[in-house]
């Protein structure tokens, strides 16, 4: 049984997306890969059909924003866990997701903040668990980053997913606080870090 779905939301980043999808398909054991194409006009769909015909793709003709797209991905997935990475991110280790899933070892853990490196900015790994932590200790945080996290899918949907009125940014912190209110936490992960290659194609409006 496949335990996790890698959900990648994308818009007009065809080349970045190809790298992200290839890295998700290389995970061991295999995971489902679901691409939510938020109205791309750069040939993203054709690239996916040609290079990754086995990948599940859901396309919306009118762009609705990545928060809506991530909610849709969680609804379309059928696995117990969803792993979200940005289309300009890369799972450089084939073991990152398997390592992350082992960290859901307590029913109170609703999500795991997967370590990542902003390759274009710094070699620093974010977030980090203290080196002095024992193997039986786990650390929690009040937020996580959209480009590198895993969530319990059923709970995410039960709590209504991300608040779509936020439209762009802030949704992760809001959800983490709602989890705390419901008695759940976000755990700081210790898996092999994801690489985030911040794309120059960023719509800051």
N, C-alpha and C positions, 0 to 999 in steps of 0.2 A: 504493500500500500504506500502510495506517495503521501508524504506528510506535509509538504510545503509547496506553495505556489509563489514564484517570484513574479511580482506585479511591477511592470515598468510602464509608467505613463510618459508619453512623448508627444512632441509637436515640432516638426521641421528641424530635427537633428538626426538625419538619416545615418550619417557616418558614425556619430557617437553611439547611436542606438545599436548599430551592428556589433560594436565591441561589447556593449553591455549584454546583449542577447547571447552572443557566443560564450561569454563568461558564465552566464547562468546555465546554459546547456552543458557546460563542462563540470557542473557540480556532481559530487558523488556522496551518497547514492543520488540517482536522478531526481530532479524536481520538475513540477509543472512550470511552464513559462507562459505568462499572459501579458500581452502588450495592449495597452489602451491607447489608441491613436486619436489624439484630441484635435482632429481636423487638419492634419498635415497636408501641405500642398507641394512638398519637395520630392515626391517619389518614394516616400517611406513605405507605403503599402506594396509597391512593386518590388522594392528591395527585400522586404520580408518574404514575399511569395517566392522570389528567386533563390534567396540564400537560406531561408529558414522556413521551409514549407510546413514543417510539423508544429511550429509555434502557433498557439492560439492568439488570434488578433480580434479585437473589437474596435471598430472605427466609428467615430461620431463625425458627421459632416460639418457640424457647427461647433466651434471650440467652446467648451464650458469651463475650462480651467482645471488645474491638476488636482484640486481638492475633490471636485465632483468625480474626476476620473479615478482617483484612488478609492473613493467610496464604491464606485461601480466595480472596480477590480475585486474588492472584498466580497461583493455580492455575487459575482460571477465565478469566483474560485470555489472549489469543492473540498479543499484540503483543510486539516485542522489549523494550520498556520499559514499566514501570508507574510512574505518578506518583501519589503518595498525598497527598491533602489531607483535612483534617478537614471535618466537615459544617458547621462554623461559619467556614470559610475562604472566600476569594473570589479568583479569578484576575482581578484588575482589568484587566490588560493581555491582549489577545488573542494576544500573541506570546510569553508567558512559557514555554510548553512548547517551542515551536519553538526558542527561544533556548537552553533547557536541553539539548535533544538535541544541539546542536552541540558541547556541552562533553564529550561522550563520545568524544573524539578520540584516546584512547589505550586500548589493551586492558586496562591496569591499573586504569582508572577503572570501578569497579563501581557507583558511585552519585554523585549530585550533590545537595548540600545547597542547595536553592533559597532565595534570600533571601526574608524575610518581615518584616512589621511587625505587632507586637501593637497593633492600633489603639486599644484601650481603655487601654493602659498607657503607650505611648511612641511617638514618631515614628521611633525608631531602627530601622535596617535590620539584621537578624540573618540569617546572618553577613555579614561584609563582607570583600572582598578588598582588601588594602592599595592605596591610590591610586597608590603608586609601582611597582606590579607592571607588568611589560611585557606586551604582548599574547601573548607566547609562554610566559609563566610561568603555572603553575597551583599553587594552594595546596590542601593537604589537611588534614583534621581527623579526630579520633578519635571523632567523634559527629555526629549530625544530629538534626533535629527532625521528629517524625512528621507534623506538619501541612503540611510543605513539602519533599518530596524526590522524587527519581526514581531508580529502580534498574534494573539489567539483570535482566529477569524470569527468564531461564533459569538464570543463576548463583544468584539468590536461592533458587529452588526446589531446585537441586542441593545447596546448602549447608543445606537443611532449613528455610529461612525463619526466622521469629522463634521463639524458645523460648516455647512456650505456657504453660509452668509459671510464667513471670513474671507472667502474667495482666494486669497493669495497670502500664505504665510500665517504663522501663529496657531495653526490647527493642531500641531503635535503637542505643544504645551497645554492647550485647552483640553485635549483628550487625556493627557497624563493627569491633570488635576481632577478631571471627572472620574478617572480610575481610582485615584486616592479617596475620593468621596464615596465610592462604591466598595472600598475595601481591598483594592488591588494596587499593584506597584509596577513600575518599570525598572527592570534590573540592568545594571551595567554589565555588558558582555565582555568576554575575554577571547573571542574567536580571532582568527587571522583577519587583519583589517581589510576593509574594502578601500579601493583607491577611487577618489573623487577627482575627475579631471574637469574642473569647472569650465563649462563651455563658454566661449565668447558670444555665443548666440543667446543672449539673455534679454527678455523683454521686461525692463524695469518699470514700464508704465503700469 
